[in-house]
């Protein structure tokens, strides 16, 4: 499923692909408050980056920003963002409270 979603972008030139940001959130995490472990997020982000590398090459894959979007909060942000293929977060509900959002910023 993820491969098909990423590959749907493969009509783009390498130059245009380099202008996009990919956000990944596990289907089971959408709207549930559940979060993937940092290892699960890393595994999927690495997989996405590999799919991009196979089409556009290593340089484009390494330059592609891949954000994690599954219930990132102050309590898990540092561990998620420490993973080499997790380039940041697509912050949802945690951004609605200033203290919570500040906790995520401080984790970076």
C-alpha positions as CSV (number, residue, x, y, z in Angstrom):
1,X,0.0,0.0,0.0
2,X,2.8,2.5,1.0
3,X,4.8,1.6,-2.1
4,X,1.8,2.4,-4.4
5,X,1.3,5.7,-2.6
6,X,4.9,6.7,-3.1
7,X,5.1,5.4,-6.6
8,X,2.0,7.5,-7.5
9,X,4.5,10.4,-7.4
10,X,6.9,8.9,-9.8
11,X,5.5,10.8,-12.8
12,X,7.4,13.8,-11.4
13,X,10.9,14.6,-12.6
14,X,13.7,14.2,-10.1
15,X,13.9,18.0,-9.8
16,X,10.2,18.3,-9.0
17,X,10.3,15.3,-6.7
18,X,13.0,17.1,-4.8
19,X,10.5,19.9,-3.9
20,X,8.0,17.7,-2.0
21,X,7.9,16.5,1.6
22,X,6.5,13.1,2.4
23,X,4.4,12.6,5.5
24,X,3.9,9.1,6.8
25,X,1.3,8.0,9.4
26,X,0.3,4.4,10.0
27,X,-3.4,3.9,9.0
28,X,-4.1,2.4,12.5
29,X,-2.8,5.6,14.1
30,X,-5.0,8.0,12.3
31,X,-7.3,9.7,14.8
32,X,-6.6,7.1,17.5
33,X,-3.9,8.6,19.6
34,X,-1.8,5.5,19.0
35,X,1.8,5.9,18.0
36,X,4.2,3.6,16.3
37,X,7.3,2.8,18.2
38,X,10.4,4.8,17.1
39,X,11.7,1.5,15.6
40,X,8.5,1.0,13.6
41,X,8.6,4.5,12.3
42,X,12.3,4.2,11.4
43,X,11.6,0.9,9.5
44,X,8.8,2.5,7.4
45,X,10.7,5.7,6.8
46,X,13.8,3.7,5.7
47,X,11.5,1.7,3.4
48,X,10.0,4.8,1.9
49,X,13.5,6.3,1.3
50,X,14.6,3.0,-0.4
51,X,11.6,3.1,-2.8
52,X,12.5,6.7,-3.6
53,X,16.2,5.7,-4.1
54,X,15.3,2.9,-6.5
55,X,13.5,5.5,-8.8
56,X,15.5,8.7,-8.4
57,X,18.9,7.6,-6.9
58,X,20.6,8.0,-3.6
59,X,21.0,11.8,-3.6
60,X,17.3,12.5,-4.2
61,X,16.4,9.9,-1.6
62,X,18.7,11.4,1.0
63,X,17.4,14.9,0.3
64,X,13.8,13.9,0.6
65,X,12.2,15.0,3.9
66,X,10.0,12.3,5.4
67,X,7.9,13.4,8.4
68,X,6.2,11.1,10.9
69,X,2.6,12.0,11.5
70,X,1.2,9.5,14.0
71,X,0.5,11.1,17.3
72,X,3.8,12.8,17.9
73,X,3.8,14.3,21.4
74,X,6.4,15.6,23.9
75,X,6.8,12.2,25.4
76,X,7.9,10.5,22.2
77,X,9.2,13.2,20.0
78,X,12.9,13.0,21.0
79,X,13.0,9.2,20.4
80,X,11.2,9.5,17.1
81,X,13.3,12.4,15.8
82,X,16.5,10.7,16.8
83,X,16.0,8.0,14.1
84,X,18.1,8.6,11.0
85,X,15.2,8.4,8.5
86,X,12.7,10.4,10.5
87,X,13.2,14.0,9.4
88,X,10.6,15.6,11.6
89,X,7.0,15.4,12.5
90,X,3.7,16.4,11.0
91,X,2.2,17.6,14.3
92,X,-1.6,17.4,14.7
93,X,-3.5,17.7,18.0
94,X,-0.4,18.2,20.1
95,X,0.0,21.6,18.4
96,X,-3.3,22.8,19.8
97,X,-1.9,23.3,23.3
98,X,1.0,25.6,23.6
99,X,2.7,23.7,26.4
100,X,2.4,20.4,24.4
101,X,3.8,22.0,21.2
102,X,6.6,23.6,23.1
103,X,7.5,20.2,24.5
104,X,7.8,18.8,21.0
105,X,10.0,21.8,19.9
106,X,12.2,21.3,22.9
107,X,12.6,17.6,22.1
108,X,14.1,18.6,18.8
